[in-house]
Amino acid sequence: MKSQKYRVKEDYQSPYPDPILFRKGEQVTVGREFKDDPDWQNWRWCEGKKNNAAWVPIQYLTIEAESGIFNRDYNARELTIHKGEKVTVNEVINGFGMAEKVDGNKGWVPMRNLEIITK
């Protein structure tokens, strides 16, 4: 995906502000599927061997039964955003975009809280 500029149309407060990192090749226990919001499909709760646990897009995993292996690095950090802010999104997956603020902070934000900047 080509990077795209967006304006925040609705605040979002990150419930998970601290980065939780998983590395390519890391094995995790794959838990329940996220079903609390129909816009956010294909997320699974994963627990690693380093006391790290987070919601993970299934596209980042090779899953066999209740075990998964990451097929790429994954940073689960979510970003708090405020109405009127501008962000650049360079990846969109399962209803969330990896956004970067003007100050360089990066994290996942819900795409429904953003509107594309056309000019």
C-alpha positions in Angstrom: 0.0 0.0 0.0 1.2 3.5 -0.8 1.3 5.8 2.2 -1.9 8.0 2.5 -2.6 11.1 4.6 -5.7 11.1 6.9 -7.4 13.5 9.2 -8.7 12.2 12.5 -12.5 12.6 12.6 -13.1 11.0 16.0 -10.8 10.6 19.0 -9.5 7.2 19.9 -7.9 6.4 23.2 -5.5 3.4 23.0 -6.3 0.7 25.6 -2.9 -0.7 24.9 -0.3 2.1 24.7 2.8 0.1 25.6 4.4 -1.7 22.7 4.1 -5.4 22.7 6.5 -6.9 20.2 6.6 -10.3 18.4 9.4 -11.3 16.0 9.2 -13.3 12.8 9.5 -17.0 13.8 8.3 -16.5 17.3 5.9 -19.2 18.5 2.7 -18.2 20.4 -0.4 -19.9 21.8 -3.4 -18.8 19.8 -6.5 -18.1 21.7 -10.0 -16.7 21.1 -11.1 -14.7 18.1 -12.1 -11.1 18.6 -15.8 -10.8 18.1 -16.7 -7.6 20.0 -16.9 -5.4 16.9 -18.0 -6.5 13.4 -15.6 -4.0 11.7 -12.6 -5.7 13.3 -12.5 -9.2 11.9 -9.6 -11.7 11.8 -7.9 -10.8 15.1 -6.8 -13.5 17.5 -5.5 -13.3 21.1 -1.9 -14.6 21.2 0.3 -15.3 24.2 4.1 -15.6 23.8 6.7 -17.2 26.0 8.1 -13.8 27.1 4.9 -12.8 29.1 3.8 -10.9 26.0 0.2 -11.1 24.9 -1.9 -9.1 22.4 -4.5 -9.1 19.7 -2.8 -10.2 16.4 -4.1 -10.1 12.8 -4.3 -13.7 11.6 -2.5 -12.7 8.4 0.7 -12.4 10.4 0.5 -16.0 11.7 0.8 -19.5 10.4 -1.7 -21.3 12.7 -1.8 -25.1 13.5 -4.4 -26.0 16.1 -3.7 -23.7 19.1 -0.2 -22.8 18.1 1.0 -20.1 15.8 4.3 -18.9 14.3 4.8 -15.3 13.2 5.5 -14.9 9.5 6.7 -11.3 10.1 7.6 -8.9 12.9 4.6 -7.4 14.7 4.3 -4.4 17.0 0.9 -4.4 18.7 1.1 -0.7 19.9 -2.0 1.3 19.5 -1.9 5.0 19.1 -4.1 7.6 20.9 -5.4 10.1 18.3 -7.5 13.3 18.6 -10.0 14.9 16.3 -8.3 17.2 13.8 -4.8 15.6 13.9 -3.2 14.5 10.7 -1.6 11.1 10.4 0.1 9.1 7.6 -1.1 5.5 7.2 1.2 3.0 5.4 -0.6 -0.3 6.1 -4.2 -1.2 6.6 -5.3 -4.6 8.0 -8.6 -5.9 9.5 -10.0 -2.4 10.1 -6.9 -0.8 11.6 -4.2 1.3 10.0 -0.5 1.6 11.1 -0.5 5.4 11.5 2.3 7.9 12.1 1.7 11.2 13.7 3.6 14.4 12.7 5.8 13.9 15.8 6.9 10.5 14.6 4.9 8.4 17.1 3.5 5.2 15.4 0.8 2.7 16.2 -2.4 1.1 15.1 -5.6 3.1 14.9 -9.2 2.2 13.8 -9.7 3.3 10.2 -13.3 4.3 10.9 -11.8 7.2 13.0 -10.0 8.6 10.0 -11.0 10.4 6.8 -8.8 10.6 3.8 -7.2 14.0 2.9 -7.7 14.5 -0.8 -5.8 17.8 -1.2 
